[in-house]
Structures are given as C-alpha cells and as structure tokens.
C-alpha cells in the first residue's frame, strides 16, 4: 500500500509530496526535492498501515 504525504522541503520550503510505502513499518531513505533537487532524508513510521510518524531533514552537500 502506498500513501502520498505532503510536507515542506527543508531546503527551499516549497510544499512537496512523496509516495511512502505503508507496507514497511519503519524506513529511512534519501530522496531529492522535486522543486530544488536538494537531498532530503525521509524517515517514516507506520502502524497497521497508518502513518504515525514522519520526519524530514536536509542533507548538506
């Protein structure tokens, strides 16, 4: 199951969205902002398919 989650980019502060995999209870990965292309470390936590925790932080280049 996939879930679209909206948040602000920690680099450019634009509103963006990312697709999260709700079948994985906890995951951390790096994905580029779709607006400014800077890397963002994403951490998400799911319980029974429901998003219970989301954290994004900038990655310095």
N, C-alpha and C positions, 0 to 999 in steps of 0.2 A: 504494500500500500504506500502510495506517495502522497505527500502533503505539501502544498505551496505555502511558504511562510514569508511574510513581508516584514522588513526592518530597514533601518538606516545604515548606510555604509559608514564605517568608522573613519574612512579617509575623506570622502567628498560630501558626506551627509545626505546624499540622494536617497530617496525611497526606492528600494530594490526588493526583489523576491528571489527565493531559491527553492528548489524542489528538495524536500527531505524524505528519506526512506524510513517510514514508520515501522517497518518490519525489523529494524535494528534498534535495540533498546537504548544503546548509547554509542555515539560516534563523534569523532573529531577529524576534520579534514580541512584542506585549504582550497579555496575557490576564488577566482578573480571577480571583482565588482564588474557588473555589466555596463556601468557608466564610465568609470575612471580606469578600469583594468588593473587596479592595485589588488594585491593578495589579501584575503580575509581568512582568518582561522575561525571556523564554524564548529561549535560544539552543541549537540542536541541530545536530549534525553526523552524517551518515550516510555509510557506505561500503558499496557493494553491498547496500543495503537494511538494513544492520545499524547500530544506534545506537553510535557510537564516542565521542561527546562530548555532554554535557548540562550547561547552566549556567542557574541561575535567580537573579534578584536583585530586590530590592524597588525600586519606583519611588516616590519621595517625591511626595506630593500637595501 
